[in-house]
């Protein structure tokens, strides 16, 4: 149980960047202390960006009709690239020749965002 408490305290210190001490552990004998000892700050680890990376996004238009996402959708862009849906999402929306943005996420995955589709960007893979 002590290890769970220490793990919780370390987690709290990382989240808050502050100083924490175990409940009821002031570091002083009972009744003798007025404040708890200072626990050194734990340096926080910088978080990776969630969506965009430093690679420039590709902007183009879908050649023809966009009929949403069915889990296996593939779309040819007017710049000649062909992208296929990689993760399963199902959304029906019809848009003629919408503008799209394809960008690389923080963990190396590619995402397509379609202008006019208000859902989350969909993970895709390039076929050509």
Buried (B, 14 or more C-beta within 10 A) or exposed (E): EEEEEEEEBEEBBEEEEEBBEBEEEBEEEEEEEEEBEEBEEBEEEEEEEEEBBEEEBBBBBBBEEBBBBEEEBEBBBEEEBBBEBBEEBEBEBEBEEBBBBBBBBEEEBBBBBBEEBEEEBBBBEEEE
